[in-house]
Amino acid sequence: MTTDKEHLQWMLNRLADVHGENRNVDYMMRMQKIIDNTETELNLHLVSSCSNERADKLEERINQLGKHLGYAPMS
């Protein structure tokens, strides 16, 4: 399953690469800006089916990866 951000990027790329839309027109630039400002989301339905211990380990690992990438830790 893809995130909303990935899906929007796929749509933008398809408009440009398949349908020949110019990436420099206002609505394409606006769509890219929306994509760039969209937070990636965690698939919470996967976490909710985990045990608390497993969810804590997953959150810890996500925080480690986020720190490595320069993101603030999850609360």
Backbone as ProteinMPNN parsed JSONL, in Angstrom:
{"seq_chain_A": "MTTDKEHLQWMLNRLADVHGENRNVDYMMRMQKIIDNTETELNLHLVSSCSNERADKLEERINQLGKHLGYAPMS", "coords_chain_A": {"N_chain_A": [[0.844, -1.175, 0.0], [0.536, 2.193, -0.824], [1.561, 5.44, 0.356], [-0.323, 8.512, 0.8], [1.235, 10.607, -0.124], [3.079, 9.337, -1.848], [1.277, 8.398, -3.762], [0.168, 10.782, -4.791], [2.504, 11.837, -5.925], [2.975, 9.934, -7.89], [0.72, 10.411, -9.491], [1.251, 13.046, -10.375], [3.646, 12.632, -11.787], [2.679, 10.92, -13.776], [0.873, 12.612, -15.106], [2.722, 14.376, -16.23], [4.643, 12.72, -17.586], [3.222, 10.782, -19.079], [0.937, 12.037, -20.113], [1.941, 14.386, -21.029], [1.872, 16.87, -19.723], [3.051, 20.079, -18.796], [5.478, 20.59, -16.377], [5.981, 23.076, -15.37], [3.748, 24.698, -15.295], [1.206, 26.517, -13.496], [-0.662, 24.885, -11.947], [0.576, 22.391, -11.871], [2.97, 22.963, -10.586], [1.925, 23.805, -8.165], [0.76, 21.418, -7.283], [3.089, 19.878, -6.935], [4.227, 21.316, -4.849], [2.339, 20.853, -2.825], [2.703, 18.092, -2.535], [5.378, 18.026, -1.694], [5.092, 19.21, 0.793], [3.574, 17.439, 2.194], [3.297, 15.307, 4.894], [4.82, 12.164, 5.441], [2.991, 9.24, 6.149], [2.498, 6.859, 8.761], [1.547, 3.509, 8.494], [-0.942, 2.986, 10.35], [-2.777, 0.955, 10.861], [-1.305, -1.355, 10.746], [0.346, -1.143, 12.977], [-1.541, -1.082, 15.02], [-2.378, -3.682, 15.205], [-0.343, -4.957, 16.439], [1.404, -6.223, 19.33], [1.795, -4.394, 22.426], [4.467, -4.33, 23.251], [5.816, -4.979, 20.907], [4.959, -2.859, 19.281], [6.15, -0.732, 20.669], [8.845, -1.307, 20.164], [8.858, -1.0, 17.415], [8.22, 1.727, 17.206], [10.5, 2.77, 18.441], [12.474, 2.003, 16.611], [11.619, 3.429, 14.353], [12.006, 6.028, 15.301], [14.801, 5.99, 15.536], [15.558, 5.733, 12.852], [14.395, 8.08, 11.883], [15.853, 10.017, 13.297], [18.35, 9.597, 12.193], [17.795, 10.52, 9.643], [17.275, 13.133, 10.18], [14.828, 13.965, 11.245], [12.337, 14.983, 13.672], [11.728, 13.186, 16.732], [9.041, 10.731, 17.133], [6.122, 11.362, 19.076]], "CA_chain_A": [[0.0, 0.0, 0.0], [1.332, 3.411, -0.896], [1.093, 6.578, 1.145], [-0.948, 9.57, 0.004], [2.307, 11.371, -0.76], [3.567, 8.549, -2.978], [0.232, 8.348, -4.783], [0.127, 12.092, -5.438], [3.695, 11.971, -6.761], [2.726, 9.08, -9.046], [-0.233, 11.117, -10.344], [1.954, 14.17, -10.992], [4.567, 12.079, -12.779], [1.875, 10.4, -14.89], [0.404, 13.759, -15.877], [3.839, 14.934, -16.993], [5.353, 11.765, -18.435], [2.32, 10.058, -19.977], [-0.005, 12.942, -20.78], [2.68, 15.517, -21.58], [1.643, 18.147, -19.036], [4.264, 20.829, -18.478], [5.666, 20.693, -14.922], [6.18, 24.48, -14.999], [2.501, 25.464, -15.233], [0.863, 26.801, -12.103], [-1.305, 23.8, -11.199], [1.552, 21.311, -11.661], [3.888, 23.444, -9.556], [1.155, 23.786, -6.914], [0.64, 20.022, -6.872], [4.394, 19.464, -6.411], [4.39, 21.965, -3.54], [1.495, 20.1, -1.886], [3.389, 16.814, -2.306], [6.583, 18.285, -0.899], [4.709, 19.598, 2.157], [2.782, 16.377, 2.792], [4.043, 14.418, 5.774], [4.602, 10.744, 5.188], [2.23, 8.69, 7.258], [2.744, 5.491, 9.184], [0.359, 2.676, 8.337], [-1.326, 2.728, 11.739], [-3.491, -0.307, 11.003], [-0.311, -2.391, 10.999], [0.813, -0.993, 14.346], [-2.608, -1.374, 15.961], [-2.527, -5.122, 15.353], [0.843, -5.45, 17.129], [1.405, -6.151, 20.784], [2.384, -3.145, 22.9], [5.924, -4.466, 23.242], [6.257, -4.914, 19.511], [4.706, -1.497, 18.829], [7.195, 0.101, 21.267], [10.083, -1.563, 19.426], [8.689, -0.394, 16.101], [8.341, 3.174, 17.381], [11.909, 3.038, 18.722], [13.216, 1.875, 15.345], [11.229, 4.564, 13.514], [12.702, 7.192, 15.844], [16.216, 5.871, 15.172], [15.673, 6.063, 11.425], [14.076, 9.498, 11.738], [16.998, 10.779, 13.802], [19.373, 9.464, 11.161], [17.386, 11.342, 8.505], [17.14, 14.506, 10.626], [13.458, 14.271, 11.655], [12.065, 14.997, 15.106], [11.175, 11.897, 17.175], [7.598, 10.608, 17.31], [5.748, 11.569, 20.486]], "C_chain_A": [[0.887, 1.235, 0.0], [0.735, 4.489, 0.007], [0.41, 7.574, 0.214], [0.11, 10.349, -0.775], [2.841, 10.624, -1.985], [2.55, 8.519, -4.114], [0.122, 9.681, -5.531], [1.33, 12.293, -6.356], [3.546, 11.127, -8.024], [1.783, 9.783, -10.03], [0.444, 12.268, -11.083], [2.893, 13.673, -12.087], [3.816, 11.565, -14.002], [1.337, 11.54, -15.76], [1.513, 14.31, -16.773], [4.389, 13.941, -18.013], [4.463, 11.058, -19.442], [1.463, 11.014, -20.795], [0.647, 14.227, -21.287], [2.414, 16.862, -20.938], [2.981, 18.784, -18.666], [4.358, 21.002, -16.966], [5.793, 22.143, -14.45], [4.905, 25.316, -15.035], [2.028, 25.525, -13.782], [0.267, 25.615, -11.355], [-0.37, 22.618, -10.967], [2.556, 21.713, -10.58], [3.202, 23.434, -8.188], [1.024, 22.359, -6.388], [1.968, 19.518, -6.303], [4.64, 20.062, -5.039], [3.56, 21.232, -2.474], [2.162, 18.779, -1.537], [4.593, 17.014, -1.396], [6.255, 18.604, 0.556], [3.87, 18.543, 2.861], [3.682, 15.491, 3.638], [3.803, 12.981, 5.335], [3.885, 10.168, 6.39], [2.613, 7.238, 7.518], [1.464, 4.706, 8.995], [-0.078, 2.204, 9.719], [-2.091, 1.429, 11.908], [-2.527, -1.463, 11.23], [0.158, -2.354, 12.446], [-0.276, -1.408, 15.329], [-2.807, -2.871, 16.162], [-1.332, -5.759, 16.069], [0.619, -5.432, 18.639], [2.045, -4.827, 21.195], [3.902, -3.197, 22.857], [6.464, -4.326, 21.823], [6.068, -3.51, 18.935], [5.762, -0.546, 19.387], [8.517, -0.066, 20.531], [10.026, -0.925, 18.04], [8.845, 1.119, 16.188], [9.792, 3.571, 17.642], [12.733, 3.0, 17.434], [12.892, 3.026, 14.389], [11.933, 5.828, 13.986], [14.189, 7.168, 15.501], [16.427, 6.259, 13.713], [15.409, 7.546, 11.192], [15.219, 10.386, 12.19], [18.124, 10.768, 12.779], [19.077, 10.369, 9.959], [17.16, 12.816, 8.879], [15.729, 14.922, 11.007], [13.343, 14.257, 13.17], [11.463, 13.643, 15.501], [9.659, 11.936, 17.275], [7.282, 10.804, 18.789], [5.032, 10.362, 21.023]], "O_chain_A": [[1.87, 1.307, 0.738], [-0.441, 4.442, 0.367], [0.547, 7.491, -1.007], [-0.095, 10.705, -1.936], [3.033, 11.225, -3.043], [2.917, 8.604, -5.287], [-0.003, 9.703, -6.755], [1.194, 12.855, -7.443], [3.945, 11.555, -9.107], [2.007, 9.761, -11.24], [0.234, 12.445, -12.282], [2.928, 14.232, -13.184], [4.264, 11.751, -15.133], [1.341, 11.451, -16.988], [1.274, 14.664, -17.928], [4.58, 14.29, -19.178], [4.905, 10.762, -20.552], [1.283, 10.837, -22.0], [-0.017, 15.061, -21.903], [2.698, 17.898, -21.539], [3.921, 18.095, -18.271], [3.423, 21.502, -16.339], [5.719, 22.408, -13.25], [4.965, 26.528, -14.827], [2.403, 24.694, -12.955], [0.661, 25.362, -10.216], [-0.507, 21.914, -9.967], [2.944, 20.888, -9.752], [3.82, 23.098, -7.178], [1.161, 22.12, -5.188], [1.977, 18.808, -5.297], [5.197, 19.402, -4.161], [4.029, 21.019, -1.356], [2.187, 18.386, -0.371], [4.797, 16.259, -0.445], [7.045, 18.305, 1.452], [3.49, 18.734, 4.017], [4.7, 14.987, 3.163], [2.703, 12.631, 4.907], [4.146, 10.567, 7.525], [2.998, 6.501, 6.61], [0.387, 5.209, 9.314], [0.358, 1.157, 10.198], [-2.066, 0.844, 12.99], [-2.9, -2.459, 11.85], [0.346, -3.397, 13.073], [0.019, -2.016, 16.358], [-3.349, -3.287, 17.185], [-1.314, -6.971, 16.281], [-0.244, -4.717, 19.148], [2.755, -4.207, 20.403], [4.552, -2.225, 22.472], [7.454, -3.633, 21.588], [6.918, -3.026, 18.187], [6.226, 0.347, 18.678], [9.23, 0.91, 20.299], [11.017, -0.381, 17.553], [9.514, 1.729, 15.354], [10.264, 4.585, 17.128], [13.582, 3.861, 17.203], [13.776, 3.537, 13.701], [12.408, 6.615, 13.167], [14.774, 8.211, 15.208], [17.345, 7.008, 13.379], [16.103, 8.193, 10.408], [15.524, 11.391, 11.548], [18.768, 11.787, 12.528], [19.991, 10.912, 9.339], [16.887, 13.646, 8.011], [15.449, 16.118, 11.088], [14.131, 13.615, 13.865], [10.767, 13.02, 14.7], [9.058, 12.992, 17.472], [8.085, 10.452, 19.652], [4.639, 10.346, 22.19]]}, "name": "protein", "num_of_chains": 1, "seq": "MTTDKEHLQWMLNRLADVHGENRNVDYMMRMQKIIDNTETELNLHLVSSCSNERADKLEERINQLGKHLGYAPMS"}
